Amino acid sequence: MTAMVVFESMFGGTQAIAEAVAAGIASCGLPVDVVEVGRVVGAGERTPWRATDVLLLAVGGPTHLRGMSTNDSRTQARAHAPTVSGLTGLDRWLSSAPDLVADTPVAAFDTAWGTPDSGSAAHAIAERLQALSGKLVAPPTSFEVAGTTTGPTDAELERAFGWGATLVSARA
Ligand SMILES: Cc1cc2nc3c(=O)[nH]c(=O)nc-3n(C[C@H](O)[C@H](O)[C@H](O)COP(=O)(O)O)c2cc1C
């Protein structure tokens, strides 16, 4: 019985937030796996991740063009710098209707510039999770990055840690 944080990340920013969220979950005594989305689906040569008895699922990715990344936006990202999740994205994983979502407490997060017109991948992720019968336990939440390829500040990492901890009590 574990929690799981599934993330997509181009330049490592969302990965850092995902790890902070997981640390916050773990601080409440719940074992947690942090898994990159390409690993979950088994992109490339990898074996798909087998998840059982997931008590809490947090899903996060970068905001691209005011929403979730797409094949096109990931192609644009690859032109900026080397990517963590170059092979696939949350959109493709969620389109495969992963059975671990149904009836599971879920939460969605993103990283974004934090400008008034940033948009939010987390809102789109939350809608997709709810469409798969996930039980949303927290509002979709954005964490700010300093720039497109630069990661979150220490303050945002701390906020992510705290957010992860609140998910554990929210799921009860
Ligand atoms: C193609 C592309 C489109 C983007 N569009 C937006 C956007 O609409 N709003 C925003 O806040 N950030 C946007 N960004 C910045 C990303 O949110 C930022 O690169 C991301 O949060 C960094 O996290 P990552 O390193 O995990 O990918 C965009 C980045 C790329 C590469």
The ligand as a Tripos MOL2 file, in Angstrom:
@<TRIPOS>MOLECULE
LIG
   31    33     1     0     0
SMALL
NO_CHARGES

@<TRIPOS>ATOM
      1 C1          6.7210   24.7770  -25.5970 C.3       1 LIG1
      2 C2          6.5670   25.4280  -24.2490 C.ar      1 LIG1
      3 C3          5.4190   26.1510  -23.9620 C.ar      1 LIG1
      4 C4          5.2670   26.7550  -22.6930 C.ar      1 LIG1
      5 N1          4.1080   27.4240  -22.4230 N.ar      1 LIG1
      6 C5          3.9260   27.9070  -21.1580 C.ar      1 LIG1
      7 C6          2.6900   28.5460  -20.8020 C.ar      1 LIG1
      8 O1          1.7660   28.6860  -21.5970 O.2       1 LIG1
      9 N2          2.5460   28.9900  -19.5280 N.ar      1 LIG1
     10 C7          3.5470   28.8500  -18.5900 C.ar      1 LIG1
     11 O2          3.3460   29.2640  -17.4570 O.2       1 LIG1
     12 N3          4.7270   28.2600  -18.9000 N.ar      1 LIG1
     13 C8          4.9400   27.7910  -20.1510 C.ar      1 LIG1
     14 N4          6.1090   27.1830  -20.4700 N.ar      1 LIG1
     15 C9          7.1540   27.0730  -19.4480 C.3       1 LIG1
     16 C10         7.0200   25.7590  -18.7030 C.3       1 LIG1
     17 O3          5.9290   25.8140  -17.8220 O.3       1 LIG1
     18 C11         8.3160   25.4430  -17.9430 C.3       1 LIG1
     19 O4          9.2720   25.1740  -18.9290 O.3       1 LIG1
     20 C12         8.1210   24.2650  -17.0310 C.3       1 LIG1
     21 O5          7.3210   24.6010  -15.9310 O.3       1 LIG1
     22 C13         9.4300   23.7650  -16.5000 C.3       1 LIG1
     23 O6          9.2000   22.5100  -15.9180 O.3       1 LIG1
     24 P1          9.9280   21.2300  -16.4860 P.3       1 LIG1
     25 O7         11.3950   21.4980  -16.3530 O.co2     1 LIG1
     26 O8          9.4790   20.1380  -15.6070 O.co2     1 LIG1
     27 O9          9.5100   21.0050  -17.8960 O.co2     1 LIG1
     28 C14         6.2860   26.6180  -21.7190 C.ar      1 LIG1
     29 C15         7.4340   25.8740  -22.0340 C.ar      1 LIG1
     30 C16         7.5780   25.2850  -23.2690 C.ar      1 LIG1
     31 C17         8.8260   24.4850  -23.5680 C.3       1 LIG1
@<TRIPOS>BOND
     1     1     2 1
     2     2     3 ar
     3     2    30 ar
     4     3     4 ar
     5     4     5 ar
     6     4    28 ar
     7     5     6 ar
     8     6     7 ar
     9     6    13 1
    10     7     8 2
    11     7     9 ar
    12     9    10 ar
    13    10    11 2
    14    10    12 ar
    15    12    13 ar
    16    13    14 ar
    17    14    15 1
    18    14    28 ar
    19    15    16 1
    20    16    17 1
    21    16    18 1
    22    18    19 1
    23    18    20 1
    24    20    21 1
    25    20    22 1
    26    22    23 1
    27    23    24 1
    28    24    25 2
    29    24    26 1
    30    24    27 1
    31    28    29 ar
    32    29    30 ar
    33    30    31 1
@<TRIPOS>SUBSTRUCTURE
     1 LIG1         1 GROUP 0 **** ****
